[in-house]
C-alpha cells in the first residue's frame, strides 16, 4: 500500500476492506459509480509586518467526501469524522441520488498509483522548522526594505501545506498522493511626495523549503515587489481604448487562463454553456499559437501526480497552431461524452465535488525576438505584471488587470502607466496574436483559480506576445 | 455534543491553555450543516448534504500570539493543538498591540436577534429540488430564446459559532440561511448570454417566490442579447443596485482598520474630512433583527453596534477590530471577523448606503448619453490609490432611455473622485444580503471600448 493510503490506515484505521463496504453502501440504491476522497491537510503560515512576526498559525483539516454518480446526477456527502458509522452514513446520504436497488458490483481494489513523483526529493515544507521559515520571511523583508528609501511598508507572508489524499473508486482503483505546496509572497508600499503605490511578488510550488535557497530566493521576491511599488510612483494615467498590446513573458499568461482556459473546461462544453462549445477543429487563434494544459511539470504549483479523482495528470493540447483540439476533462464529463480522461478533475477539499480545472496552462514558445516584438509597435501597451482576472464563460468576455505596464511609443518602452483592466473576447483574442516570442516563461508559482466557490492552485505561462488589438481600460482618452 | 457541552469544551480548552503557560487564550468552535441542490434543464443535477465542525484556538504568551485550528474535537487532538499553539507563539514577535480585548469592552446584545429560523433547518431535499425546479422552469418558460440553463440552485443550512476567552466571555450564536438562485442562458443569432437572479434569507419564508426569481433572471438575461461594444468616451455611469453593492465592497476595504493602519487605503488619514458627495451616508449595523450580517457579538466578543462610517459625505469612522483600533489609537467598533485559521480580521455586519429621494427611472431619464451598469467583472481596483478599472456589462442610455445592451467595455476612474462625483442616489434600496445600496449615478467616468 502506498504512503498516503497507509497514512489513513495507520492514523485512522481505514482499510481497503472498509472502503469496499463504504462504496457498496454508496451504490446501495442503484448508483453507477462511487468514489471516496480521503483528505488530511496540514498547514502552517507566518506573516511578518512592521518588522514583527504578527501571526504564526498551524492547522489540520481531515475528512472524507463520498460521491455517487447516476447518469448526469451527482450525490455528495462528507464527514470530518472517519469513524465507520459516520462514513457509512455519508455514503447512505450520497446514495440517495439514485433510486432503486443496488446494481453495480464493486470491483476488487487494486492499486493504481501514477507511480511518479513530481514534487522532488526532500522533506515536505510543512516538516521544516518554523525558524527556518521565519528566516526566509525576514530575508525577503530586508531585501524589500533595502531596495529603496521610498519603501514605506513591507508585509511578507509564508504559507505551506501537505495534503495526504487517497481516492478509492467503485471501479476498483485505489490511488494516493502526498502533495506539498509552499508559497512566499511580499507586499510593499512605496511613498514619495504624498503618492503611495503598491507592489507585489510571490512564488513557490510543490517544493521542499530548500527551493527558496536554491531557485527562487527571498531576496529576489523582496526586490521584485519593491521595484514594482517604486516603479508605479512615476506612473501616468493609463490610456483607454483599443490598441496594440504586448504581454511580457510568464505571469501575463493569465490571459490564456481567462480568455480560453475556463472556456475549454469540459463541463461547460458538455452543457453547451461555453462560448467555445462546438468549436473543436475550428480556428480560435492565429497559427502561431499552441496552448497546452500540463499537470506533469516537476515542482510546479499547478502540477499533481494525480488529480483529485485519482487519475494521472497529463499534458493536454488545447490549441495546436491555432486550431481548437480538446477540452479538459473530469471523470463525469468524460464518461457522459465518451471522451478520454485528461486528469483535470480537481476539488478544493473533501467538502467539495470535483470539477474540470486547469493545472499549468501555457503557450509554447514561438520564433520572434522579444525586442523585435516591442520594436514593431508604434503606440501601445507593454504589460508585464498582473493581478487577477475573470471570465464570463457564456459570452466569452474576459478581463485581466495589469498591475505594472508601460507605454510603447515608436517601438520603445517609455513611461510606466497606472494599472488597468484589459478586456476582450475569448474565442477571437488569440486570432489577433501576430508575434510570439522565443522566451516562454512560466509564472513563479502564485496563481489560485476560483470556480463555483472552489479555489485550487494553478500555473500559467506565455512567451512575449503581441496582440494586434485589445481594449485597455485606462482613464486617459 | 450540544451547544452547552461545546461551550463547556471551549472553556475547558481555554483553562487548559492557561495551565500550560498561556497568559491569555481564546477558543472558537463552529459547527453546522448544509443542504445544497441544483436542477438543470428540469432534471436533478446534484444533491449535497453534510455536517461539519471545527475548532480554532488563539493563545498569547504575553504579547506573542499563536493560532491553530483543527476539525478534530477529541481531547488528544485538542491537547496536541494547544501545545502547537504555544510552541508557535514563541515564533511570533512581541507585539505591543496584540492581545484580547479589554475585559470592559466584552459583551453581547441581549436576546435572540431572530437569526435562526428552524424552518431553514427543516427544508427537505425534495422541497429544495422543487423550488429550484420551479425557479428554473419559470425562467425557461418566459421566452423561446431561453434555450439553455446553468440551472436553479437551492441551499439551506444552519451554523453555530461559539466563542470563549480567558477573560470570561462566553457567547454562542446559531444562525440559519436559505437561498435560491436561477441562471438561465439565452441565445440569439449564434451568441449566448447568461445572467442570474437570487434571493437569500434566514428562512424559506423570507425568500422571494421561485417564479419571481426565475422571471427576474430571465428578464436580466434576455436584455443582454445583442450586446455590442461602444466607442471610448467619458460619460455619466448609472450603477444598478447590484453594481452599486460592489462599489460598497471597495469602500469597505478602504475603511477597514486593517487597510488604514497599514496606510494601504486611499481613505487613511481622512477621518473627519469630506470624502464623498454630501448625499452619501453609509452605515454598518450588526444589531438589526433577522438580517444576514447581524450578530449579538463580534469575532472577539464585543457587542455589535451601529456605526456611521460616512455621514453626509464626511468620513466619521473606520470599521475596527481591537488590533487595528490599538494601532490607530481608536476604540474597536465591534467589527472583528474571526475565521478559524487566522487571527481576527475586520468585516462588516450590515453595510448600507442610505437611499435618496429620486426614483431610478428619474435618474436614468436625466442622462442624455451614458452607461447603465448591471454587472462588473474582474479585480481592477486598487484600494491604496483608489484607481478603478473594471470590465462592465449593461445597457446604453440614450436621451434618458435604456437603448441597447453593451459589453466588452471597461469603466475607469479613481474612487477618491468617484465618491465625490455621486450626483444622484436612488430611493430603491432593497435588502438582498449584508451589503446593500440603491441605484447610483456617478459623473465623468471613462468607458474604454472600440
Interface residues (C-beta under 8 A of the other chain):
Chain A: X43 X44 X45 X46 X49 X51 X52 X53 X54 X55 X56 X57 X58 X59 X60 X61 X62 X63 X72 X73 X74 X75 X76 X77 X78 X79 X80 X90 X93 X94 X96 X97 X130 X131 X134 X152 X153 X155 X189 X191 X195 X196 X197 X198 X238 X240 X241 X242 X271 X272 X273 X275 X351 X353 X387 X388 X389 X390 X391 X392 X394 X395 X397 X398 X399 X400 X401 X418 X419 X420 X421 X423 X424 X425 X471 X472 X473 X474 X475 X476 X477
Chain B: X40 X43 X44 X45 X46 X47 X48 X49 X50 X51 X52 X53 X54 X65 X66 X67 X68 X69 X70 X71 X72 X77 X81 X84 X85 X87 X88 X89 X91 X92 X93 X94 X95 X98 X125 X148 X150 X185 X191 X192 X193 X194 X224 X227 X229 X232 X233 X234 X262 X263 X264 X340 X341 X342 X343 X377 X378 X379 X380 X382 X384 X385 X387 X389 X390 X391 X393 X407 X408 X409 X410 X411 X412 X413 X414 X446 X447 X448 X449 X450
